Amino acid sequence: MNFVILGIIVVLLVVFFTMVPVGLWITARFSGVNISMPALVAMRFRRLSPSKIVNAMIKSHQAGIQISTNDLESHYLAGGNINQVVDALIAAERANIDLSFEQAAAIDLAGRNVFEAVQVSVTPKVINTPVIAAVAKNGIEVKVIAKVTVRANIERLVGGAGEETIIARVGEGIVTTVGSSNSHAQVLENPDNISQTVLMKGLDSGTAFEILSIDIADVDVGRNVGAQLQRDQAEADKNIAQAKAEERRAQAIALEQENRAKVVEAESKIPTAIAKAFEEGNLGVMDYYNIKNVNADTKMRESISGEDGADLDV
């Protein structure tokens, strides 16, 4: 019986210390955070993590930032990262940046790293663009790599465009600037003109960043696009001319074959014409033999020359 009672007591103690975070409550009290034991137990029933809530409150209290338990619980239930929000508030407080808990929570729920945003707001970030190829007016390609120094704009982090938009806009500005240059030599001589022109376009409008500077890191000469286009055009013209010549040759061959057919047709009528001439008395025997001699002489000449002539045999 005593073992049963002892077992029940042990089970009750395990359940008590599981449901009631006594150690966490003691830590909070010694850290200066005023939170009651029932409140910690209620967090478990609301499917919250008391340790995360209490640790965030201790961290903010030690930094001198007052955050209510309800705010932390609401942000945690919304799927936010309360530790990241608290770290961002502490960093903003140290850097004298005006950032409220509501702003930090909204930025965090928007999917952005609010702590990193505060760091970028304090220490500007350098974004390296990929190789951007543009063609000057003389047809020479210029390859440019730029370094964009940006600072996070806390007020525009929610709903503002990210780094991809900055890179795309800078690339568009570089292509436009190089394309308006008369020659690639102007770009190579004064690469700063690119950064100055692009910087004046206000490319950070609607983004979560403020562009501080655009520096041209590298400028290289690429292909001669104009010459290549001329070669391609010349090749296309040559192909068109060849096609037209082939068409004319085919027409000439067809005309030659048609003329040969007419000759063969005319030659086939010769025996009939000779016979008719005999009947009408327009052709004598001697005339006929002369024609045969001429025909034989023609065949002999053609055999000597290697050509096939027309056969006038009657």
C-alpha positions as CSV (number, residue, x, y, z in Angstrom):
1,M,0.0,0.0,0.0
2,N,2.8,2.4,0.9
3,F,4.5,1.7,-2.5
4,V,1.3,2.6,-4.3
5,I,0.9,5.9,-2.4
6,L,4.6,6.6,-3.1
7,G,4.1,5.9,-6.8
8,I,1.1,8.2,-6.9
9,I,3.1,11.0,-5.2
10,V,5.9,10.6,-7.7
11,V,3.6,10.7,-10.7
12,L,1.9,13.8,-9.3
13,L,5.2,15.5,-8.7
14,V,6.3,14.7,-12.3
15,V,3.1,16.0,-13.7
16,F,3.4,19.1,-11.5
17,F,6.9,20.0,-12.5
18,T,6.1,19.2,-16.1
19,M,3.1,21.5,-16.2
20,V,4.5,24.1,-13.8
21,P,7.9,25.5,-14.9
22,V,9.2,26.3,-11.5
23,G,12.8,26.6,-12.6
24,L,11.8,29.0,-15.3
25,W,9.7,31.1,-12.9
26,I,12.7,31.3,-10.5
27,T,15.0,32.4,-13.3
28,A,12.5,35.1,-14.4
29,R,12.1,36.4,-10.8
30,F,15.8,36.7,-10.2
31,S,16.2,38.4,-13.6
32,G,13.7,41.1,-12.6
33,V,10.9,39.9,-14.9
34,N,7.6,40.0,-13.0
35,I,5.6,37.0,-14.2
36,S,3.3,34.8,-12.2
37,M,3.3,31.0,-12.0
38,P,-0.3,30.8,-13.2
39,A,0.7,32.8,-16.3
40,L,3.4,30.3,-17.1
41,V,1.0,27.4,-16.7
42,A,-1.6,29.1,-18.9
43,M,1.0,29.5,-21.6
44,R,1.3,25.7,-21.8
45,F,-2.4,25.3,-22.2
46,R,-2.3,28.0,-25.0
47,R,0.3,25.8,-26.8
48,L,3.0,28.4,-26.2
49,S,6.6,27.8,-25.3
50,P,7.1,29.5,-21.8
51,S,10.9,29.3,-22.1
52,K,11.0,31.3,-25.4
53,I,8.6,33.9,-24.0
54,V,10.4,34.3,-20.7
55,N,13.9,34.3,-22.3
56,A,12.8,37.0,-24.7
57,M,11.3,39.0,-21.8
58,I,14.5,38.6,-19.8
59,K,16.6,39.8,-22.7
60,S,14.5,42.9,-23.4
61,H,14.3,43.7,-19.7
62,Q,18.1,43.6,-19.3
63,A,18.4,45.9,-22.3
64,G,15.9,48.4,-20.8
65,I,13.1,47.7,-23.4
66,Q,9.6,47.2,-22.1
67,I,7.6,44.6,-24.0
68,S,4.4,43.2,-22.7
69,T,3.8,39.5,-22.4
70,N,0.7,39.7,-24.5
71,D,2.7,41.3,-27.4
72,L,5.2,38.5,-27.4
73,E,2.5,35.8,-27.2
74,S,0.6,37.3,-30.0
75,H,3.6,37.5,-32.2
76,Y,4.6,33.9,-31.4
77,L,1.1,32.6,-32.2
78,A,1.2,34.5,-35.5
79,G,4.3,32.5,-36.5
80,G,6.9,35.2,-35.8
81,N,10.4,34.9,-34.4
82,I,10.2,36.7,-31.1
83,N,14.0,36.3,-30.4
84,Q,14.8,38.0,-33.7
85,V,12.4,40.8,-33.0
86,V,13.8,41.4,-29.6
87,D,17.4,41.4,-30.9
88,A,16.4,43.9,-33.6
89,L,14.8,46.2,-31.0
90,I,17.9,46.0,-28.8
91,A,20.2,46.7,-31.8
92,A,17.9,49.7,-32.9
93,E,18.0,51.0,-29.3
94,R,21.8,50.9,-29.2
95,A,22.0,52.6,-32.7
96,N,19.4,55.3,-31.8
97,I,17.1,54.1,-34.5
98,D,13.4,54.7,-33.9
99,L,11.9,51.2,-34.2
100,S,8.7,50.1,-32.3
101,F,7.7,46.6,-31.5
102,E,4.8,46.8,-33.9
103,Q,7.1,47.8,-36.8
104,A,9.6,45.0,-35.9
105,A,6.8,42.5,-35.7
106,A,5.3,43.5,-39.0
107,I,8.7,43.3,-40.7
108,D,9.3,39.9,-39.3
109,L,5.9,38.6,-40.4
110,A,6.6,40.0,-43.8
111,G,9.3,37.4,-44.2
112,R,12.3,39.7,-43.8
113,N,15.1,39.4,-41.3
114,V,14.4,42.3,-39.1
115,F,17.6,42.0,-37.1
116,E,19.7,42.0,-40.4
117,A,17.7,45.0,-41.6
118,V,18.6,47.0,-38.5
119,Q,22.3,46.0,-39.0
120,V,22.2,47.1,-42.7
121,S,20.6,50.3,-41.6
122,V,23.5,50.9,-39.2
123,T,26.3,49.4,-41.4
124,P,25.6,49.8,-45.2
125,K,25.7,46.7,-47.3
126,V,27.5,46.3,-50.6
127,I,25.7,44.4,-53.4
128,N,27.8,43.1,-56.2
129,T,26.0,43.0,-59.6
130,P,26.7,40.3,-62.1
131,V,28.4,41.1,-65.4
132,I,26.2,43.5,-67.3
133,A,26.7,43.6,-71.1
134,A,25.7,46.7,-73.0
135,V,26.5,48.0,-76.6
136,A,27.6,51.5,-77.4
137,K,26.5,53.3,-80.5
138,N,29.6,52.2,-82.5
139,G,28.6,48.6,-82.0
140,I,31.2,47.6,-79.5
141,E,30.0,45.6,-76.5
142,V,31.1,46.8,-73.0
143,K,30.9,44.5,-69.9
144,V,30.5,46.3,-66.6
145,I,30.5,45.1,-63.0
146,A,29.2,47.5,-60.4
147,K,29.2,47.6,-56.6
148,V,26.0,49.1,-55.1
149,T,26.2,50.4,-51.5
150,V,22.8,50.4,-49.9
151,R,21.3,51.1,-46.5
152,A,18.1,49.6,-45.2
153,N,15.1,51.9,-45.0
154,I,13.2,50.7,-42.0
155,E,10.0,52.5,-43.0
156,R,9.9,50.8,-46.4
157,L,10.9,47.3,-45.4
158,V,7.2,46.2,-45.4
159,G,6.1,46.2,-49.0
160,G,9.4,47.4,-50.4
161,A,11.3,45.6,-53.2
162,G,14.4,43.7,-52.3
163,E,18.0,43.3,-53.6
164,E,16.9,41.7,-56.9
165,T,15.0,44.8,-57.9
166,I,18.0,47.0,-57.0
167,I,20.3,44.9,-59.2
168,A,17.8,44.8,-62.1
169,R,17.4,48.6,-62.0
170,V,21.1,49.3,-61.8
171,G,21.6,46.9,-64.7
172,E,19.0,48.7,-66.7
173,G,20.6,52.1,-66.0
174,I,24.0,50.8,-67.0
175,V,22.6,49.4,-70.3
176,T,20.9,52.7,-71.0
177,T,23.9,54.8,-70.2
178,V,26.3,52.7,-72.3
179,G,23.9,52.6,-75.1
180,S,23.7,56.3,-75.3
181,S,27.5,56.7,-75.5
182,N,28.8,57.4,-79.0
183,S,31.7,54.9,-78.6
184,H,33.0,52.4,-76.2
185,A,36.1,54.5,-75.7
186,Q,34.0,57.2,-73.9
187,V,32.9,54.5,-71.5
188,L,36.4,53.2,-70.9
189,E,37.8,56.7,-70.4
190,N,35.1,57.9,-67.9
191,P,33.5,55.0,-66.1
192,D,32.4,57.3,-63.4
193,N,29.9,58.9,-65.8
194,I,28.0,55.6,-65.6
195,S,27.7,55.6,-61.8
196,Q,26.8,59.3,-61.7
197,T,24.1,59.0,-64.4
198,V,22.6,55.8,-62.9
199,L,22.7,57.3,-59.4
200,M,20.6,60.3,-60.5
201,K,17.8,58.1,-61.8
202,G,16.4,57.5,-58.3
203,L,16.6,53.7,-58.6
204,D,15.8,53.1,-54.9
205,S,12.2,54.4,-55.3
206,G,9.8,51.8,-53.9
207,T,12.5,49.6,-52.6
208,A,13.5,48.6,-49.0
209,F,16.9,50.2,-49.4
210,E,18.4,53.6,-49.9
211,I,21.2,53.7,-52.5
212,L,24.3,55.5,-51.1
213,S,26.7,55.0,-54.0
214,I,27.2,53.0,-57.2
215,D,30.8,52.2,-58.0
216,I,32.1,50.7,-61.2
217,A,34.3,47.8,-60.2
218,D,35.4,46.6,-63.7
219,V,34.9,47.6,-67.3
220,D,35.9,45.3,-70.2
221,V,35.5,45.4,-73.9
222,G,33.4,42.5,-75.3
223,R,32.4,41.6,-78.8
224,N,32.1,43.8,-81.9
225,V,28.4,43.4,-82.1
226,G,28.0,45.8,-85.0
227,A,30.5,43.9,-87.2
228,Q,28.9,40.6,-86.3
229,L,25.5,42.0,-87.3
230,Q,27.0,43.2,-90.6
231,R,28.5,39.8,-91.2
232,D,25.3,38.1,-90.5
233,Q,23.5,40.5,-92.8
234,A,26.1,39.9,-95.5
235,E,25.7,36.1,-95.1
236,A,21.9,36.4,-95.4
237,D,22.2,38.6,-98.5
238,K,24.6,36.0,-100.0
239,N,22.2,33.2,-99.3
240,I,19.3,35.2,-100.9
241,A,21.5,35.9,-104.0
242,Q,22.4,32.2,-104.3
243,A,18.8,31.2,-104.1
244,K,17.8,33.6,-106.8
245,A,20.7,32.4,-109.0
246,E,19.7,28.8,-108.5
247,E,16.1,29.8,-109.4
248,R,17.3,31.5,-112.6
249,R,19.5,28.5,-113.5
250,A,16.6,26.1,-113.0
251,Q,14.5,28.3,-115.3
252,A,17.2,28.3,-117.9
253,I,17.5,24.5,-117.8
254,A,13.7,24.2,-118.1
255,L,13.7,26.6,-121.1
256,E,16.6,24.6,-122.8
257,Q,14.8,21.3,-122.3
258,E,11.6,22.9,-123.7
259,N,13.5,24.1,-126.8
260,R,15.1,20.7,-127.3
261,A,11.7,19.1,-127.2
262,K,10.5,21.5,-129.9
263,V,13.6,20.6,-132.0
264,V,12.9,16.9,-131.6
265,E,9.3,17.5,-132.5
266,A,10.3,19.4,-135.6
267,E,12.8,16.8,-136.7
268,S,10.1,14.1,-136.4
269,K,8.1,15.9,-139.1
270,I,11.0,15.9,-141.6
271,P,10.3,12.4,-143.2
272,T,6.6,13.3,-143.6
273,A,7.5,16.6,-145.3
274,I,10.0,14.8,-147.7
275,A,7.4,12.2,-148.6
276,K,4.9,14.9,-149.3
277,A,7.4,16.8,-151.4
278,F,8.0,13.6,-153.5
279,E,4.3,13.2,-154.1
280,E,3.8,16.8,-155.1
281,G,6.9,16.8,-157.4
282,N,8.7,19.4,-155.4
283,L,11.6,17.1,-154.6
284,G,13.6,15.0,-157.0
285,V,15.7,11.9,-156.6
286,M,18.9,13.8,-156.8
287,D,17.8,16.2,-154.2
288,Y,16.9,13.3,-151.9
289,Y,20.4,11.8,-152.3
290,N,22.0,15.2,-151.7
291,I,20.1,15.4,-148.4
292,K,21.3,11.9,-147.5
293,N,24.9,12.9,-148.3
294,V,24.6,16.0,-146.2
295,N,23.1,13.9,-143.3
296,A,26.0,11.3,-143.5
297,D,28.6,14.1,-143.6
298,T,27.0,15.7,-140.6
299,K,27.0,12.4,-138.6
300,M,30.7,11.9,-139.5
301,R,31.6,15.4,-138.3
302,E,29.7,14.9,-135.1
303,S,31.3,11.5,-134.4
304,I,34.7,13.1,-134.9
305,S,33.9,16.0,-132.6
306,G,32.3,13.6,-130.0
307,E,28.9,15.2,-130.1
308,D,25.6,13.6,-130.8
309,G,23.9,15.4,-133.6
310,A,20.4,15.3,-134.9
311,D,19.5,12.2,-137.0
312,L,18.1,13.2,-140.4
313,D,17.6,9.7,-141.7
314,V,14.6,9.3,-143.8
